[in-house]
Amino acid sequence: MMFKASTTTRRCKIQSKNDRKSEEIKISMDGRGRALDNIFIERLWRSVKHEGIYLKGYAHMSELMIGLTQYFSFYNNERPHQSLADQTPSRTYQSAQGGVETIT
């Protein structure tokens, strides 16, 4: 059995803006009223899916958990990132220099 994203898709009820205000629900934004802050998470999950999950075809949840643990270790400690001047996230974090990518 192979796990696919389509088998875990959740259906969500879309609420109007007034409903969200009355329930004090905030939508993630970048501070300027645009939903661009999700681009970083979208890129991360694209990498996880294409470089890890799709290539391995895990048959069991335990295999998936081990595989994801290994992939995130690789992603953070070995894989260079163009947006971090070809450094790894852990090296960038340790140097406290940050990345070169900005949102305008």
N, C-alpha and C positions, 0 to 999 in steps of 0.2 A: 504494500500500500504506500502510495506517495502522497505527501502532504502538499496541497496546492493552496495558494492564497484565496482562490475562489471558494474553497470549502469553509473558510473561516470568515467570510465577509459578513459584516453585521449591517443590518438595515437600521437606519436612523430616521427619526421623525424630524422633519425640517420645521423649525419654529419661526414665526414672524419676529421682526425686530421688537415690537411691543411686548410679545410674550417673553423674549429674552430679558428685556428691561424689568418686567414685573417679577421675574424669577432671579434677577441679579446675575445673569449668565453673561460672561465676557468672552468675546471672540479674540483669539490671539492675533495681534497685529504688531507691526514694527514700530509703532509710536507715531506714525504719520497717517494712520488710517488705511494702510494697505496690508494685505496678508502675505508679505514677502518673507517673513521670518521662517516660514515653513520650508523654504527652499533648501535649507541646510539639512533638515531631517529627511526631506524627500531624496536628496542626493545620497545621504547615508543609507537609507533603506534600498535605494536602487543598487548601490554597491553591494550591500549584503545579499540581495536576491541574485544578482547576476554573477557575482564573484564567489558566492558561497552556496546558497541554497539550491539554485537551479543546476549547478554543476555536480552537486553531490547526490541529489535524489534520495534523501533520507527516507528510510522505511519505518522507523520508530521514533517516537518522541524523545526517547533517551539519546538516540543518535543525533537528533536535531539539536538538543541542548548542548551536547559535547561539541558538535560542529560549530554552533554559534559562539560558544566560549572561545574556541580556538580561533575563529575568524576575527572576533573583536580584539583578541590579543594581537593578532597579525596586523589588523587595521590600525591599532593605536601605537604599536611598537616597531613595526617593520615597513609598512607600506608608506612611501612618500606621497605627499599631497601637494598638488600644484598650487592650491590656494594658500599653502603654508610655506611657500618658497622651497618646495620639494623637501621639506622636513617632515618627520612623523609628528602626529599630535602629541605624543608623550614628550618628545624632545622640545617642541614648541612650548608646551605647558611648563616644563622644567626650566626653560630659559626665560619664561614670562615675557616673551616678545610678541606673541599673538600673530595672527595671520595678516595677509596683505589684501584680503578681499573686503570690500565695503558695500553697503547697500545705499543707493542714492535715491 
